[in-house]
Amino acid sequence: MPDISEVTKYFPSATQNLINRIWSAVPENERRNLEDTFKGLPLDKNPLNALIDLAVIQLKSTFSKARKVAIIGPANVGKSTLFNQFIRSKTDKAVVGPIPGTTRLNQEADAGMFAIVDTPGADAVGYVGQQERDYAMAAASQADFLILMFDSIQGVKQTELELYEEILALKKPFLIMLNKIDLTRKDHDAVIRKAAENLGVKAQEILPISALKGEGISSITMAIVASDPGMTVSLARAMPQYRQKLAWRSITTAASLSAAIALTPLPVIDFLPLLANQVSMVLTIARIYQYKITPERAKELIGTFGLGLIGRTLFQQLSKAGGVPGWLLSSAIATSMTVAMGYASMQWFDKGEKVSQEKLKALSQKLTNTTLARLKESFRRKPSKQRMEETISALLSQSPLELSPVRGEQAKPPDRTEKPE
């Protein structure tokens, strides 16, 4: 995710002024920290949801009432489909269909950091249509933030301009969505320009989305969060734990692959595919912590921690015990070396803390023994690589980040582009 300006650029000018006033009330040093939070955030929805899950804990402990976000727009533009993208519980799912007027009443549900409200079409005519419009505008008047949605195919009609004027009169922060943009790929820019012209706004103030495909959903979420420093503070406070979870996921994936690679019992750390896997893991963790590092520096970092020597020593020691097949021992050690390397990388990139070889050796020994015991229980004969990956992944998923008691040697906090020493 770019900085905060890349999120707020989608706001209409009136809302941008409101957002700027809100942010001007935040102390400069805290505002800078919050803006840094946005840098590097993924825009794909699932990882963002993981961050929101953590931020909700922070938010609900501070604020008793969630902010309310209402989706307003003409009938059949995809409001209920967008609503379903935000809800946290499947039981709250709105009914969607091609027939205008499927949604007759307002429907509110939990969206994590805020409450989301689906509304009927606000452009219908007749007695029922006026009643539905009243429901929609009541939701808009009670909401803290508005999402005004139009259809890319139909564009913004004259009757819908009246709705836009009513939204402006509420003087609330809002976004303008142009849904079903995936159906206008060839004329994408022209469709946005025409909608902007009809509404009297700049083209960049319209956010094109596909509610059905989930395109643009994270941008909407981040814009809603940016409109309230309280939510942004909660997101910032959740960031350290979020990065740990992402890093641990990378470690689990790499360790599972390492175990599968080592089913062919070769010298465990010198095996080139294994080294390549660990280098890839280190680079991924570096990106999570926004630490610039090259593949060459990743290899050097692995060598700095001396894991090759630790792995060979463990292999020699445990081989003497007898009764342990070479493939099983090799896989267990490859797993523990990869996890240890991942943990050391997290400590370095996050805190500038260099874990000593002695502590990495103790950690590797403990992990190897634990993994060996689990593999002995799971396999009586050599498994397939896929089965080995699944077993190691399940083992590591049961104890994420329980490595924290292992403390390292304090180093100066790393420059985000410096070369590990």
N, C-alpha and C positions, 0 to 999 in steps of 0.2 A: 504494500500500500504506500503511495506517495504521501507527502505531508498533508496537513489539514486542508490547505487551499485546494488540493485536488479533489477533495470530497465536497467542500462547500461551493465549488464553482457551479454545481448543478442547481443551486438555489436561485429563484427569481430575485431580482435586485432588492425588492422590498424585504424579502426574508434575509438576504445577505446582510443588510444593515442591522436587522434585529440580531442575527447571530454575532456580528461584530461587537454589538453593544454587550451581549452576554459574555463574550470572551474577554472584553476589555475589563470586566470586573474580576477576572481571575488573575492572581498575582503573577508577575512576569516569569519568575523562576518555575512556578508550577505549570504555567501555560506552556513553557518550553519543554518541560518534561512530558506533558500530555501530547504535544505535537510529535515528539520523538516516538511516542507509543504507536502512532499511525504508520510510521515508516517500517516497511518490511512486512506489514500484516498481509496475510493471504486473502485474496478476494473470492476464492472458491468457498462455497457455502459450508461444507461440513467442518473443515478446520475452524472456521469462524464461529460456528455453533459451539465448538469445544471451548473457545475463549469466552463466549457469552455465558455458558454454563458456569464457569468459574466467576465471572463478573457478577452474575446474579446474586451470588452469596454475599459479595461486598455491597451490592446495591440495596438488597432487602434488609441488611443489617443497619443501614443508614436511613433509608426512606421507607416509610410504612405504606405509602400509596404509589403504585406504579404510574408512570406517565401513560396517557392514552393517545393512540394513533388511529385516526379514522381514514378509511379508503373511500373517496368520493368520486363519482363520475357518472356518465350516461349508462344506460342499461346495456348489458352484453359486451362490455369492453374488457372483461377479465378480472373484475374486482375480487370475486370469490376465489378464483384461481390464485391470485396473488395472496389473498388472505391465507389460503391453505399452505403456501410456502413458508409462512411465518409461524404458524401455530406449533406449540410444543407437544400437544397431545392429539393423537389421531381421533379421539372422541369428539374433538371440537371442529372437525372437518366440515366445511360448508358444502352444500350441494351445488354442483356446477352443471350447466347444460347450454346448448345452443339457442334455446328459446328465451327471448328477452323477458325479464320479469321473474326469473327463477328465484331470485332473492326478494322476499317480500318484507322482511323485518330486519332490523339491525341485529348483528350477531357479534358478541365480544368474546375474546379468548386470550389466553396467556401466550405472549411471544417471547418470554424470557425477561429481557430488560425493560419491556414495556407491554402494555395491553394493546391488542390490535382489534379494530372494529370493522366488520364488513357491513356494507349498507346497500339498500336497493338503488335502482337507477334513479338519478335525480333529474331526468329529462322527460319522464313519461307525461302523458296528457290524460285528461279525464279525472273523474273522482278518485279512482284507485291510484292513478298516476300521481295526483297531487298529494295523496296520503303518503305514498312511498317517498316522494320528494321531501315532505315534512319530516319523515323519519330520518332521512339522510342528512338534512340540514341540522336537525336536532343533535345528531351524533357529531357533526362538524363543530357546532357551537360548544359542545362539552369536551371536545378533544383538545389535547395540548399541541398536537402536530397533525398536519393533514397531507395525505397523498392524493393528488388530483390526477385521475387517470383518463386518458383518451385512447382511441383505437387508431393504429397506424393506417389501416386500410381505409377507414371511413374519414379520417382526418378530423379537424375541429370545425363543426358546423355552426351556423349562426345562432341557433337555439342554445348551443353549449357555451357560447360566449357569455350569456347571462349567468350561467352557473359559475363561470370563472370570476365574473364581477362580484358575485355574492361571496365567493371564497376570499377575494381580496379585501372585502369590507369587514371580514372577521378579524383582520390584522393578526393572524397567527402564522407561525412558520409553516411553510408547505413546500412540497416538491411537485413538479409537473412530470408525469410519466406518459410515455407514448408506448403502449403495449403492442404486442404481436409484431415487433420490428423484424423478427426472423422471416416474416412473410413478404418483406419488402426489400430484400437484400440488394437487388439491382438499383433500386431508387432510394436507398437508405438516406442519403444526404438530402435529396430533394424533398422527401417526405417530412423530414425534421425541419427543414427550412420553411416549408409551407405552413406547418403547424405553428412554428414560432411567429411567422408573419401574421397569421390569423389572431394569435393571442397578444401580439405586440410585445414579445419578449425576444431575447437573443437566442440563437439556436443552441448555444452551449448551456442554456438554462433549462433545456428539456432533456430528461434522462430516458434514452431508448431502452426498453427491456423486453424480455419474453417471459411472462409469468409462467407459462406452461413449461418452458425448458429450464426455468430458474436463472436465466441470464440477467445480470444486473441486480439481483436480490441483495447481495452483500453490499453493493454501493448504497442501496437504499438504507440498509441497516446502519451503516457507518454514518450516513448523513443524519439519520434520526439521533444517533448517539452524539454526533457533533453539535446538535442543537441544544444539548443539555450538558454542561460541565459536570454535573453530578454523575451522569452515566459514563462520561469519558473518564472521570477519576476512578470509577469502579473498574472500568476496562483496564486502565493503567495499572491498578493494584493487582489485577489478575494476571498481568503479563508474565511475571517471573515463573509462576506455576505453569502457565500455558506453554512457555518455551521449554520447560522441563518435560512436560508431557509429549510435546512434539519430538524433542531430542530422544526421549526414551523409546518412542515409537520407531525412530530410525535405528536405534541400537538393537531393538528386538528384531527388526527385519534383517539387519546385517548379521547379527549373531546366528539367526536361524539359517541364513545362507551359508555362513562359515561352517556350521555343523554339517550341512549337506556336502559342501566341497570337501571337507576332511574325512568323509566316508572312505575315501581312498587314502590309507594311512601313509602319507609322506611326511617329511619333516614339517611340522605343523605351521610354523610361522614363515618359513622360507618358500612356501608354495605360492607361486605368483598369483594365481586367481584369488587366493585368500588375501594376499596383500592388496590387490586391486579392490577387493570388496571393502577392506578396512579403510583404504584411502577415500573411497567414495563416501563411506559413512562419516569420516572426519570432515569432508567438504560439506556434506549436508548439515551437520551440526554447526559448522562455522556459519553457514547461511542463516540458520535459525537465530543465532546470536549476533547476526550482522557483522561478522568478523571476516575481513577479506583475506583469503589464503589461496595459494596455488596448489595444484596436485604435487608439485615438487616439495613444497613446504609441508604438506600433509605427510608425505613419506618421511621427511626429516623429523617431524614431530613424533611419528611412530617409533623411529629409531632412537630419539632422545629419551623416551621412557623405557627403553631397553626391554620391550616385551618379547622380542625374539629370543633373547637369552633366557628370560623367565620361562617361556613356553618350552624351550628345549630341555631346561633343567627339570621342569615338572614331568615331561614325557619320560625322561630317563629314570627319574625317581619312581614314578608310578608303574613303569614297565617292570621294574624289579620285583614288585609285589606279586606278579603272576596272576593268572586267572582272569585277566581283563583283555578281551580281544583288541587288536590294534585299531580297528575302525572305531570302536566305542571310545577308547581312550583319546584318539586323535580328534574325534568330534567334540568330546567334552572339553578338551583343552582349547580347541579353536573357538568354541563358544565363550569360554571364560576370558580368553585373550581379547576377543572382540568387545565384550561387555566392558572389560577393564579399560580398553583403549577409548571406548565411547565415554565412559565416566571421566577419565582424565581429560578428554577434550572438552567436556561440559564445564569442568572446573576451570580450565584454562581460559576458554572463550568467554565465560560468564563472569568470573571473579579474578582472573589473573593469578590463579592459585595452582602451583605446580605440585602434583602428587608425587611423592618420593618413590623410588624403585622399591624400597622396603615395604611401603604400604600397598603398592600395586601388587607386589609379590604375595602379600598376605591376602589381599582381596582375590587374586587369581586362584590361590590355593583353595580358599573357601568356596569360590564359585565352581571350581573344577570338581571338588568333592560332592557338592550339592548336585551338579549336573550328572556326574557319574552315577550317583545313587538313583536318580530319576530315570536315566537311560537303562540301567540294569533292570529296573522294575518294568519298563515299557517294552524292552526288546530282548528276545532270546536268540534272535538271529539278525543278521544285517538287514536293515529296512531299506525301503526306497528313499531317494533323496527328498521326495515330497513328504513322505511320512516323517522323516527326521526333522524337516523344517517345521511341520505342524506341531510336533512334540516340543521342540525348543521354544517356539513362539508361545505355546500354552504355558510352559514353565515360567518364562519371563514375564508374561502378562499377569501372573498371580502376585508378583512382588515388584511393581514398578517403583523405581527410585528409593529402594530400601538400602541403597548404597551410601546414603548421606552420612551415617556415622563415621565413615572413613574420612579422616581429615587430611588435608594436604599441607605442604609447606607454603607459607605465604610468599607470594611474588607480587611485584608491583602490578596494578591493573593494566592489562595490555592495551596498547594502542590498537584500534580496530584494523590497522593495516600492518602491524609490526610482525616481524618474523620470530616465531617461537625460538627460544634459546635452549 
